[in-house]
């Protein structure tokens, strides 16, 4: 006798029907387990003890932690190892809860059955996992990503400790859609994010380690070090993404046609971005500028702090940091004060009165120029007479320095002060423009401007 058709239809459910069936089963299991535990006397006792431990930890975190952290911070300079203690002090509430929970579990298991301390042990385990995860992820620079990683570790540990991991896996796997021959479920998406995040994190750590090692190689130029570090980072991230996609079963052959179409769109839409990226590679390869160089672009004068993929960071003397696109450094005129030779020639102009001996002035100016420590004695500073002005004899004093990154205006000021003192000691004055105003006799002006008298009439 054949089975009824209705049984076949009940078994042959859709994917979403299976999903809701798994959800209902999980909710029913949780409801029955929680109610049975909550109505038991020892369950209520354990819930009360957990609440009490939470209140004690909260009070300890608000009263003990601030003063203790302040005392440890005051001694941190003399004892650097106290930094690890400060990290724990900042998590006083969690530490107190974990210690109190495990202490309570130990006492209860020694005095009664282990099942009567099961809930407290679960909370102690979950809090311990949270504490360990927060201590591990504190080394992640991005605070948002650190919080996400901590929450992910805690959720997985909590589900495992509560015995809900198999049910959660079934529910996530049941929530799926079928596209052609491919089946995409929430479980596959979660696994993909987890694997990609882990691989990208490993690629980041490895790239930082590689860049740090490359920066210590003094045999290669700074620009080649930066270029090598960026190429290694791009290669590691590309390999991580490819491995991650293949691990979750993603077919990479279908990306060939799609990547070509997307590449055309990206080429038009991100033309400036691509141009800056290519310009950055050109700057690194031709070594026209490198970290530490002193450059001048338009009205911006400073030294290069960092060569980025899209821009160059230029720090000025007043502490401002300008992010100049790489394309501007390729297409516009750039003055690199330390490209091939760090030595730079500077000049200051001055004038003296016509009563001075120009030969003596030139000698005094050259001797004054070498007094500041930053001025090089070779090449020797020179002073030339350049013009006979309206009220002064004009000179130009030229000298060389080898550290323009330390500043240009400040060394000019030092040379001018030394020149001022030298001229003053030798009795040579620096004139200022003046005009002579001649006032004629007012009576003569009045007689000249008075109209002539009419001739006498007959």
C-alpha positions in Angstrom: 0.0 0.0 0.0 1.4 3.3 -1.0 2.1 6.1 1.5 -0.3 9.1 1.5 0.8 11.9 -0.8 0.4 14.4 2.0 3.4 12.8 3.8 5.6 13.4 0.8 4.5 17.0 0.6 5.2 17.5 4.3 8.7 16.2 3.9 9.5 18.1 0.7 9.5 21.5 2.2 11.1 24.7 0.8 14.3 26.2 2.1 12.5 28.9 4.0 10.1 26.4 5.4 13.0 24.5 6.8 14.4 27.6 8.2 11.3 28.5 10.1 11.0 25.0 11.3 14.5 25.1 12.7 13.8 28.5 14.3 10.6 27.1 16.0 12.4 24.1 17.2 15.2 26.2 18.7 12.8 28.6 20.4 10.8 25.7 21.8 14.0 24.1 23.2 15.2 27.3 24.8 11.7 28.0 26.3 11.4 24.6 27.9 15.0 24.6 29.2 14.8 28.1 30.6 11.4 27.7 32.2 12.3 24.4 33.8 15.5 25.9 35.2 13.9 29.2 36.3 11.1 27.4 38.3 13.6 25.3 40.2 14.8 26.6 43.6 18.5 26.2 42.8 18.0 28.0 39.5 16.6 31.0 41.3 19.4 31.0 43.8 22.0 31.0 41.0 20.3 33.8 39.2 20.3 35.8 42.4 24.0 35.1 43.0 24.9 36.2 39.4 23.0 39.5 39.9 24.8 40.0 43.3 28.2 39.4 41.7 27.3 41.8 38.9 26.4 44.6 41.4 29.6 44.0 43.4 31.7 44.2 40.2 29.9 47.4 39.1 30.5 49.1 42.5 34.2 48.0 42.5 34.7 49.4 39.0 33.3 52.8 40.0 35.0 53.2 43.3 38.3 51.3 43.2 39.4 51.5 39.6 39.8 55.4 39.1 42.0 56.0 42.2 44.0 52.8 41.6 44.7 53.7 38.0 45.8 57.2 39.0 48.3 55.8 41.5 49.7 53.3 39.0 50.0 56.0 36.2 52.0 58.2 38.6 54.6 55.3 38.9 54.5 54.2 35.3 57.6 56.1 34.3 59.7 54.4 36.9 58.1 51.0 36.4 57.1 50.4 32.8 55.8 46.9 33.6 52.9 48.5 35.5 51.3 49.2 32.1 50.0 45.6 32.1 48.5 46.1 35.5 46.8 49.3 34.3 45.2 47.4 31.4 43.6 45.0 34.0 42.6 47.9 36.3 40.7 49.5 33.4 38.7 46.2 33.2 38.1 46.1 37.0 34.4 45.3 36.7 35.0 42.3 34.4 38.0 41.1 36.5 36.0 41.3 39.8 33.0 39.5 38.2 35.2 36.7 36.8 37.1 36.2 40.1 34.0 36.3 42.2 32.1 33.9 39.9 34.8 31.3 39.8 35.3 31.6 43.6 31.5 31.1 44.1 31.6 28.1 41.7 34.5 26.5 43.7 32.7 26.9 47.0 29.4 25.6 45.7 30.9 22.6 44.0 32.8 21.7 47.1 29.6 21.9 49.2 26.9 20.6 46.9 26.2 19.0 43.5 27.9 20.5 40.4 24.6 21.0 38.7 23.6 23.5 41.4 26.3 25.8 40.2 26.0 25.2 36.5 24.5 28.6 35.6 27.2 30.5 37.6 29.9 28.4 35.9 28.4 29.3 32.5 28.4 33.0 33.3 32.0 32.7 34.7 33.2 31.0 31.5 31.5 33.6 29.3 32.9 36.5 31.3 36.4 34.9 31.2 36.2 34.5 27.4 35.1 38.2 27.2 38.0 39.3 29.3 40.6 37.3 27.3 39.1 38.5 24.0 39.3 42.2 25.2 42.9 41.7 26.2 43.8 40.1 22.9 42.0 42.6 20.7 43.5 45.6 22.4 46.4 45.3 20.0 44.1 45.9 17.1 44.5 49.6 16.1 41.0 50.1 14.7 38.8 50.3 17.8 35.6 49.5 15.8 37.1 46.3 14.4 38.4 45.4 17.8 34.9 45.6 19.3 33.5 43.5 16.5 36.1 40.9 16.9 35.6 40.8 20.7 31.8 40.4 20.2 32.3 37.6 17.7 34.6 35.7 19.9 32.2 36.1 22.9 29.2 35.0 20.9 30.9 31.9 19.6 32.1 31.0 23.0 28.7 31.6 24.6 26.9 29.4 22.1 29.5 26.7 22.6 29.3 26.8 26.4 25.5 26.8 26.4 25.3 23.9 24.0 23.5 26.0 21.4 26.1 25.8 18.7 24.5 22.8 16.8 21.1 24.5 16.8 22.5 27.8 15.6 24.4 26.1 12.8 21.2 24.3 11.7 19.2 27.6 11.8 21.8 29.5 9.8 22.2 26.7 7.2 18.4 26.5 6.8 18.2 30.2 5.9 19.4 29.9 2.3 18.5 30.8 -1.3 19.2 28.9 -4.4 20.6 30.8 -7.4 21.0 28.5 -10.4 23.1 25.6 -9.2 24.5 27.5 -6.2 23.1 27.5 -2.7 23.8 30.6 -0.6 23.0 30.3 3.1 23.6 32.6 6.1 26.0 30.0 7.5 28.1 30.3 4.3 28.0 34.1 4.6 29.1 34.0 8.2 31.9 31.6 7.4 33.0 33.8 4.5 33.2 36.9 6.7 35.1 35.0 9.4 37.6 33.5 7.0 38.2 36.7 5.1 38.6 38.7 8.3 41.1 36.2 9.7 43.1 36.1 6.4 43.1 39.9 6.1 44.2 40.3 9.7 47.0 37.9 9.1 48.0 39.7 5.9 48.1 43.0 7.8 50.4 41.7 10.5 52.7 40.0 7.9 52.8 43.1 5.8 53.7 45.3 8.8 56.4 42.9 9.8 57.8 42.9 6.3 57.7 46.7 6.0 59.5 47.0 9.3 62.3 44.7 8.2 62.6 46.4 4.8 62.9 49.8 6.5 66.0 48.5 8.4 67.9 47.7 5.2 70.2 50.7 4.7 71.6 49.5 1.4 68.5 50.5 -0.5 67.1 54.0 -0.8 64.0 55.2 1.2 61.8 55.4 -1.8 62.6 51.8 -2.8 61.8 50.7 0.8 58.4 52.4 0.6 57.7 50.9 -2.8 58.7 47.4 -1.7 56.5 47.6 1.4 53.5 48.7 -0.6 54.0 46.0 -3.2 54.3 43.4 -0.5 51.1 44.6 1.2 49.1 44.6 -2.1 50.3 41.1 -2.9 49.5 39.7 0.6 46.0 41.3 0.5 45.4 39.9 -3.0 46.5 36.4 -2.0 44.4 36.6 1.2 41.2 37.5 -0.7 41.8 34.8 -3.4 42.4 32.1 -0.8 39.3 33.3 1.2 37.0 33.2 -1.8 38.3 29.7 -2.8 37.9 28.4 0.8 34.2 29.3 0.9 33.7 27.6 -2.5 33.4 30.8 -4.7 34.1 30.1 -8.4 36.7 32.6 -9.5 36.5 31.7 -13.2 33.3 33.7 -13.4 35.1 36.8 -12.4 37.1 37.1 -15.7 34.3 38.7 -17.8 32.8 40.5 -14.8 36.2 42.0 -13.9 36.7 43.3 -17.4 33.4 45.1 -17.4 33.9 46.5 -14.0 37.4 47.6 -14.9 36.1 49.8 -17.7 33.6 51.4 -15.4 36.1 51.9 -12.6 38.6 53.4 -15.1 36.1 56.2 -16.1 34.6 56.7 -12.6 37.9 56.6 -10.7 40.1 58.3 -13.2 41.6 60.8 -10.7 42.1 58.1 -8.1 43.8 55.8 -10.6 45.9 58.7 -11.8 47.1 59.5 -8.3 47.9 55.8 -7.7 50.0 55.5 -10.9 51.7 58.9 -10.1 52.6 57.5 -6.7 54.2 54.5 -8.2 56.1 56.7 -10.6 57.4 58.9 -7.8 58.7 55.9 -5.9 60.4 54.4 -9.0 62.1 57.5 -10.3 63.1 58.6 -6.8 62.4 62.3 -7.5 61.1 62.7 -4.0 61.5 60.6 -0.9 60.6 60.8 2.8 62.7 63.4 4.5 63.1 65.6 1.4 62.4 69.3 1.7 60.1 70.4 -1.2 58.2 73.5 -2.3 55.0 73.2 -4.2 53.3 76.5 -5.0 53.0 78.3 -1.6 53.6 75.1 0.4 57.1 74.6 1.8 58.0 71.7 4.1 59.5 68.3 4.4 57.9 65.0 3.2 56.6 62.9 6.1 55.0 60.1 4.2 54.5 58.8 0.7 51.0 57.5 0.4 49.2 55.6 -2.3 47.1 58.6 -3.2 48.9 61.6 -1.7 52.1 62.9 -0.2 52.1 64.2 3.3 54.1 67.5 3.6 54.6 69.0 7.1 55.4 72.7 7.2 57.4 74.6 9.9 54.2 75.7 11.6 53.1 72.1 12.2 50.5 72.0 9.4 50.3 68.8 7.4 49.3 69.2 3.7 48.1 66.2 1.7 49.2 66.9 -1.8 47.8 64.6 -4.5 50.5 62.6 -6.3 49.3 63.8 -9.7 50.1 67.4 -8.7 53.7 66.5 -8.0 54.0 64.9 -11.5 52.3 67.6 -13.5 53.4 70.8 -11.6 56.7 72.3 -10.9 58.2 71.1 -7.7 61.3 72.5 -6.0 63.2 69.8 -4.2 65.7 71.4 -1.9 67.5 68.1 -1.1 67.1 66.0 -4.3 70.7 65.2 -5.2 72.6 67.5 -2.8 71.2 68.6 0.6 73.3 71.8 0.4 71.3 74.9 -0.5 72.5 78.5 -1.3 70.6 81.3 0.4 71.0 85.1 0.0 70.1 88.2 2.0 70.0 91.7 0.6 71.0 94.9 2.5 72.1 98.4 1.9 74.6 100.9 3.6 75.0 104.6 3.5 77.1 106.3 0.8 79.6 107.4 3.5 80.7 103.7 3.9 83.6 102.0 2.2 82.1 99.3 -0.1 85.3 97.2 0.1 85.2 97.2 3.9 81.5 96.4 3.8 82.0 93.3 1.7 84.7 92.0 4.0 82.6 92.6 7.1 79.6 90.9 5.6 81.5 87.7 4.7 83.0 87.5 8.2 79.5 88.0 9.7 77.9 85.3 7.5 80.1 82.4 8.9 79.3 83.2 12.6 76.0 81.1 12.7 76.8 77.4 13.2 74.6 76.2 10.3 76.4 78.3 7.7 79.0 76.3 5.8 82.5 77.6 5.6 83.0 75.8 2.2 81.8 77.1 -0.2 82.9 80.4 1.2 80.2 83.1 1.6 80.4 85.9 -1.0 79.1 89.5 -0.9 78.6 91.5 -4.1 77.7 95.2 -4.7 74.6 95.0 -6.9 73.3 98.6 -7.2 73.6 102.3 -6.3 70.2 103.0 -4.9 68.4 106.2 -4.2 69.6 106.4 -0.6 72.0 103.4 -0.1 74.6 101.2 -1.7 72.9 97.9 -2.2 74.6 94.5 -1.6 73.7 90.8 -1.7 75.2 88.3 0.7 75.1 84.6 -0.4 75.9 81.6 1.8 75.4 77.9 1.9 73.7 75.5 4.4 73.4 71.7 4.4 70.2 71.3 6.5 67.3 73.1 4.8 64.9 70.7 6.6 65.7 72.5 9.9 64.5 75.8 8.4 65.4 78.5 5.9 63.9 81.7 7.3 65.5 81.1 10.8 69.0 80.9 9.4 68.4 84.0 7.3 67.4 85.8 10.5 70.6 84.7 12.3 72.8 85.9 9.4 71.0 89.3 9.3 71.4 89.7 13.1 75.2 88.9 12.8 75.5 91.4 9.9 73.7 94.0 12.0 76.0 93.6 14.9 79.1 93.6 12.6 78.1 96.8 10.8 77.2 98.5 14.1 80.6 97.6 15.6 82.4 99.2 12.6 80.3 102.4 12.6 78.5 101.6 9.3 74.9 102.7 9.2 72.0 101.3 7.3 70.1 104.3 5.8 66.4 104.5 5.2 64.7 106.5 2.4 64.2 110.2 3.1 63.0 113.2 1.1 63.9 116.9 1.5 61.0 119.3 1.5 61.8 123.0 0.6 59.3 125.6 1.7 59.5 128.9 -0.1 58.7 132.4 1.4 54.9 132.6 1.9 54.9 136.4 1.0 56.5 135.7 -2.4 53.9 133.0 -3.1 51.1 135.4 -2.1 52.3 138.2 -4.3 52.8 135.9 -7.2 49.3 134.5 -7.0 47.6 138.0 -6.4 45.9 139.3 -9.7 47.3 142.3 -11.3 45.7 145.7 -10.6 43.6 147.2 -13.5 45.0 150.3 -15.3 43.9 153.7 -14.1 40.9 155.2 -16.0 41.0 158.6 -17.6 
